[in-house]
Amino acid sequence: MATTTDIKTSRLHLRRWSHTDADAMERILSDPYVSICIMSDSSTPAKCRAAAKRRIDWFNSYWDAGYGVRAIAIKDSALGTPGEVVGWCGVAGYGGSQGEAEILYGIRRDFWGKGVATEAGHAAIDDFFQSTKEASLCAIIFEQLNANSVGVAERLGLTKRRRVHFADFSPGHELRALALDYALWCIGCPQAHEDQKLMVCAAAKAGLIVGSGIGDTDHVRVALRRHAQDSDSLAKLEAAFSSTLEDPTCPYLSLSRT
Ligand SMILES: CC(C)(COP(=O)(O)OP(=O)(O)OC[C@H]1O[C@@H](n2cnc3c(N)ncnc32)[C@H](O)[C@@H]1OP(=O)(O)O)[C@@H](O)C(=O)NCCC(=O)NCCS
């Protein structure tokens, strides 16, 4: 049932990843606004390179089951430079304890808000149901960080079914520890000092991870105190951290074959 077919949409070319795309993946992952929303650590060039290679291998590891996560390359010159890879979209066999395949997407930030994830997502879902006999697919989203992603999933037809504990769907201890290191790095990174929204996202992500049993609360609170610009900002960061620490759950959305 292996699928190798490229998919063309009106503006995009979705195709399998190759290792020659590592630079493009690295560029996408080097942006904390992207990497804080996923399980990754791109805090140094070496870690970013390693994360890019790991992600490409992971995205290509499902093709024998008939699906995978494709590179999104530009097709329409009105959107960007044809051939340039600006994101990923597709289905991976990772849906937590339910074992449902999960739709994934990530777009380089200079292409956000142009309908790229939505256009690629529709094509990936059609292809998934045509290429497999699977009854459904899911999405599990860090909604406190990522209302955009919930919006995309709902536009793609997925609906919220329940909430799942972060520890039950997130990959192993090692990846969660790595993502916590990245969240702590993000709280103090230069972009976060210019944009408190990023800091708040990083604090919420840290709460989810610590709430799932990795790391300790004092360590995060010290980082929040060190980097907060003033008492108002500290209160916002602590509120974001505490809310996910106390309720480390995420919405589980799903779409059934029609
Ligand atoms: C979440 C994410 C993938 C969304 O990607 P995106 O390409 O910006 O999403 P879209 O453009 O399809 O949709 C976003 C907005 O653009 C709007 N849009 C859709 N088509 C458009 C078009 N042709 N032109 C302009 N805007 C458009 C959508 O209506 C939507 O607006 P809304 O949120 O106000 O409803 C992106 O923010 C991202 O990569 N985030 C980091 C990684 C991540 O979070 N991945 C998901 C983990 S669960």
The ligand as an ORCA input file, in Angstrom:
! r2SCAN-3c Opt
* xyz 0 1
  C      -0.844     26.496     12.938
  C      -0.217     26.800     11.584
  C       0.195     25.504     10.921
  C      -1.262     27.519     10.714
  O      -0.721     27.660      9.401
  P      -1.260     28.740      8.359
  O      -0.766     28.355      7.017
  O      -0.973     30.099      8.853
  O      -2.844     28.459      8.457
  P      -3.904     29.037      7.392
  O      -3.319     30.216      6.697
  O      -4.400     27.913      6.576
  O      -5.031     29.522      8.358
  C      -4.735     30.614      9.239
  C      -5.552     31.854      8.873
  O      -5.333     32.286      7.544
  C      -6.589     32.506      6.882
  N      -6.533     32.222      5.448
  C      -6.989     31.135      4.839
  N      -6.796     31.222      3.525
  C      -6.197     32.365      3.299
  C      -5.746     32.987      2.141
  N      -5.845     32.420      0.923
  N      -5.145     34.173      2.281
  C      -5.047     34.749      3.484
  N      -5.479     34.186      4.630
  C      -6.049     33.016      4.538
  C      -7.465     31.509      7.547
  O      -8.829     31.855      7.372
  C      -7.018     31.591      8.963
  O      -7.577     32.714      9.586
  P      -8.326     32.589     10.994
  O      -7.347     31.862     11.911
  O      -8.573     33.978     11.384
  O      -9.549     31.777     10.760
  C       1.016     27.734     11.731
  O       0.669     28.813     12.531
  C       2.231     27.018     12.299
  O       3.041     26.474     11.569
  N       2.392     27.058     13.640
  C       3.558     26.417     14.283
  C       3.554     24.906     14.153
  C       2.272     24.328     14.653
  O       1.636     24.888     15.520
  N       1.832     23.201     14.111
  C       0.636     22.540     14.574
  C       0.897     21.819     15.823
  S      -0.601     21.157     16.488
*
